[in-house]
Amino acid sequence: MLDLVCNLITLAFFAIIVWIVLSYVVSFGRLPWGHPIRRVYDLLARGIDPVLRPIRRVIPPLRLGGMALDLSPIILIVGLRIIQSIIGC
């Protein structure tokens, strides 16, 4: 059972990393709505955004001039790594 939890946390970690990279591709690549990369991004966003919302309420994105830096994915990754170290993955 512990192996399953460890594998799920690892899968979540990689999903967040892929989601972050794809968010840049979607933003700067100006992909159309039907593009396969956009579909993968939207699929990952549907699973990751509900987890990030509570973190964003506590720590909103940092405003840097005309842009915003969202720290919630980094905080989530650190939290997942802390959970992994506590349960001994």
C-alpha positions in Angstrom: 0.0 0.0 0.0 2.9 2.4 0.8 4.4 1.7 -2.6 1.1 2.7 -4.3 1.0 6.0 -2.3 4.7 6.7 -3.2 4.0 6.0 -6.9 1.0 8.3 -6.9 3.0 11.1 -5.3 5.8 10.6 -7.9 3.2 10.6 -10.7 1.7 13.8 -9.3 5.2 15.4 -9.2 5.8 14.6 -12.8 2.3 15.7 -13.9 2.9 19.1 -12.2 6.3 19.5 -14.0 4.7 18.6 -17.4 1.8 21.0 -16.7 4.3 23.8 -15.9 6.2 23.3 -19.1 3.1 22.9 -21.2 1.7 26.1 -19.7 4.6 28.0 -21.2 4.2 26.2 -24.5 0.5 27.1 -24.6 1.1 30.7 -23.6 4.0 31.5 -25.8 3.3 29.1 -28.6 -0.2 30.5 -29.3 -1.6 27.1 -29.9 -5.1 26.8 -31.3 -7.8 25.2 -29.1 -7.9 21.9 -30.9 -4.1 21.3 -30.8 -3.1 18.0 -29.1 -0.7 19.8 -26.8 -3.4 22.1 -25.7 -5.7 19.1 -25.0 -3.0 17.5 -22.8 -2.5 20.8 -21.0 -6.3 21.2 -20.4 -6.5 17.6 -19.1 -3.7 18.2 -16.6 -5.1 21.6 -15.6 -8.4 20.0 -14.7 -6.7 17.7 -12.2 -4.0 20.2 -10.9 -6.0 23.5 -10.6 -8.3 22.3 -7.9 -5.3 21.4 -5.7 -3.6 24.7 -6.4 -6.6 26.9 -5.6 -6.3 26.7 -1.8 -2.6 27.4 -2.0 -3.3 30.4 -4.3 -5.8 31.8 -1.8 -3.1 31.8 0.9 -0.2 32.9 -1.3 -1.5 34.9 -4.3 0.7 35.2 -7.4 3.5 37.8 -7.1 3.0 40.9 -9.3 6.2 41.8 -11.2 5.3 44.8 -13.3 3.0 43.5 -16.1 3.4 39.8 -15.2 2.6 37.6 -12.3 4.7 34.8 -10.8 2.6 31.9 -9.5 4.4 30.2 -6.6 1.7 27.6 -5.9 3.1 24.8 -8.1 6.5 25.1 -6.4 4.8 25.0 -2.9 2.8 22.0 -4.0 6.0 20.2 -5.2 7.8 21.0 -2.0 4.8 19.7 0.0 4.7 16.5 -2.0 8.5 16.0 -1.4 8.0 16.6 2.4 5.2 14.0 2.4 7.4 11.5 0.6 10.2 12.0 3.1 7.8 11.6 6.1 6.3 8.4 4.8 9.7 7.1 3.7 9.4 6.9 -0.1 
